[in-house]
Amino acid sequence: MPAGSPVIEDAPRRAAVQLDGVTKKFGGSVALHEAWLKIPSGEFMTLLGPSGCGKTTLLNLVAGFLDTDGGEIFIDGTLVTETPAHKREIGIVFQNYALFPHMDVAKNIGYGLRMRGVPKAEIARRVEQALALVKLTGYADRRPRQLSGGQQQRVALARALVIRPKVLLLDEPFSALDKNLRGSMQVELKEIQRELGVTTIFVTHDQGEALSMSDRIAVMSAGRIRQIATPDEIYRRPADRFVASFVGDVNVLKARLGSRQSSEAVATVGGIPVIVPAGPLNDVASGAAIDLFVRPEHIQLAPAGEAGTLRGTVSTHIFQGGHVDVYVEAPALSRDRILVRLPGVDAITRWPVGGQVGLRFGTTDLTAFPVEGDPA
Ligand SMILES: Nc1ncnc2c1ncn2[C@@H]1O[C@H](COP(=O)(O)OP(=O)(O)OP(=O)(O)O)[C@@H](O)[C@H]1O
């Protein structure tokens, strides 16, 4: 750290990682547009978004592998925008493990400590601790090629953690693993992260992984952070239609904006009133068409014609093990088939394909946005 680097004033509550309006361009195109992000110490923050949205770019800027084109980055309250990568005290795990093939596991894990001139006995002790942490005691002498994908990724994690980093950065670390292994590695990583209390930035394009692991999620698209919130809030109160569509399944229904009270608005769908947050509809005139976003588990089926329901026709069932996905056609409400998620296998016999049903919408967790392409 250069002498005289500014330190953020409120030290006791300072963020472990802070980005103040960070921008990165490649040639003429903006890969990251004025990112503002404050990650408190010990938090598990996930960057979630589709391919090419700028997640890896943001991670590489924090790591110091890329220079910014604007804005400042702080780690532990210290300005690091100009600090080289090896002085940022960061641990990194990549998608493809990036282990040294010619070194055994112990040498791989101890690499960062040798580079820092840590005494040999201390290295041996810390490598042993790190091996125990990732449940690989006894594997010290193996070469990476003698390990499974999951074991290699645990070595990579041990190597990142052994230096006691200020921040742990993980770039799609489980994407090369099969589904079962991925699930168990997610649980293990979460346990280790909690135990050590290490501030973590985790990159994924898998919304399920993001929802299950994170303290908070930053949803990104096209180089911009669209929303930063807890998984629950992202799912139940998405800030815009991109977030609502990208995170979890959702139905988009034709609706109309009715009256508005401060934070809530009444919308009508097929003439039935529902309550939605007013925030996203601030610029929409009363009576205008809007899109109502409804999660599949917030729709119930009832006999066709029952009061307070809207009519549709069952087109398909998909048995999903713990629940059944029922697709309902109701062209007056939506141009796509409406997905209804029902617990229990009896939904298949209760609501047969081709039969008429009544759709009833939940009264909570509905959101609405201006119609796409609408200047509002
Ligand atoms: N070194 C580079 N030179 C030129 N363009 C780049 C470079 N690195 C990234 N980009 C571009 O910047 C944008 C953001 O890329 P980035 O790798 O950050 O996305 P991502 O969200 O991590 O995607 P993925 O999930 O596919 O890894 C993309 O349009 C990408 O093509």
Ligand as a Chemical Component Dictionary entry (heavy atoms), coordinates in Angstrom:
data_LIG
# 
_chem_comp.id                   LIG 
_chem_comp.type                 NON-POLYMER 
_chem_comp.pdbx_formal_charge   0 
_chem_comp.three_letter_code    LIG 
# 
loop_
_chem_comp_atom.comp_id 
_chem_comp_atom.atom_id 
_chem_comp_atom.alt_atom_id 
_chem_comp_atom.type_symbol 
_chem_comp_atom.charge 
_chem_comp_atom.model_Cartn_x 
_chem_comp_atom.model_Cartn_y 
_chem_comp_atom.model_Cartn_z 
_chem_comp_atom.pdbx_ordinal 
LIG N1  N1  N 0 -9.966  -9.080  -22.461 1  
LIG C1  C1  C 0 -11.074 -8.693  -23.090 2  
LIG N2  N2  N 0 -11.018 -8.040  -24.267 3  
LIG C2  C2  C 0 -12.142 -7.627  -24.902 4  
LIG N3  N3  N 0 -13.381 -7.819  -24.434 5  
LIG C3  C3  C 0 -13.505 -8.471  -23.270 6  
LIG C4  C4  C 0 -12.371 -8.951  -22.544 7  
LIG N4  N4  N 0 -12.818 -9.555  -21.417 8  
LIG C5  C5  C 0 -14.161 -9.472  -21.450 9  
LIG N5  N5  N 0 -14.588 -8.825  -22.548 10 
LIG C6  C6  C 0 -15.987 -8.495  -22.897 11 
LIG O1  O1  O 0 -16.575 -7.838  -21.790 12 
LIG C7  C7  C 0 -17.906 -8.295  -21.569 13 
LIG C8  C8  C 0 -18.036 -8.867  -20.172 14 
LIG O2  O2  O 0 -17.272 -10.063 -20.083 15 
LIG P1  P1  P 0 -17.167 -10.925 -18.756 16 
LIG O3  O3  O 0 -16.180 -12.014 -18.989 17 
LIG O4  O4  O 0 -16.932 -10.032 -17.606 18 
LIG O5  O5  O 0 -18.637 -11.544 -18.649 19 
LIG P2  P2  P 0 -19.202 -12.656 -17.681 20 
LIG O6  O6  O 0 -20.469 -12.134 -17.140 21 
LIG O7  O7  O 0 -18.155 -13.071 -16.716 22 
LIG O8  O8  O 0 -19.498 -13.837 -18.709 23 
LIG P3  P3  P 0 -19.310 -15.433 -18.541 24 
LIG O9  O9  O 0 -20.399 -15.898 -17.605 25 
LIG O10 O10 O 0 -19.515 -15.933 -19.943 26 
LIG O11 O11 O 0 -17.935 -15.670 -18.022 27 
LIG C9  C9  C 0 -18.197 -9.288  -22.677 28 
LIG O12 O12 O 0 -18.865 -8.633  -23.711 29 
LIG C10 C10 C 0 -16.824 -9.744  -23.108 30 
LIG O13 O13 O 0 -16.838 -10.163 -24.453 31 
# 
loop_
_chem_comp_bond.comp_id 
_chem_comp_bond.atom_id_1 
_chem_comp_bond.atom_id_2 
_chem_comp_bond.value_order 
_chem_comp_bond.pdbx_ordinal 
LIG N1  C1  SING 1  
LIG C1  N2  SING 2  
LIG C1  C4  DOUB 3  
LIG N2  C2  DOUB 4  
LIG C2  N3  SING 5  
LIG N3  C3  DOUB 6  
LIG C3  C4  SING 7  
LIG C3  N5  SING 8  
LIG C4  N4  SING 9  
LIG N4  C5  DOUB 10 
LIG C5  N5  SING 11 
LIG N5  C6  SING 12 
LIG C6  O1  SING 13 
LIG C6  C10 SING 14 
LIG O1  C7  SING 15 
LIG C7  C8  SING 16 
LIG C7  C9  SING 17 
LIG C8  O2  SING 18 
LIG O2  P1  SING 19 
LIG P1  O3  DOUB 20 
LIG P1  O4  SING 21 
LIG P1  O5  SING 22 
LIG O5  P2  SING 23 
LIG P2  O6  DOUB 24 
LIG P2  O7  SING 25 
LIG P2  O8  SING 26 
LIG O8  P3  SING 27 
LIG P3  O9  DOUB 28 
LIG P3  O10 SING 29 
LIG P3  O11 SING 30 
LIG C9  O12 SING 31 
LIG C9  C10 SING 32 
LIG C10 O13 SING 33 
# 
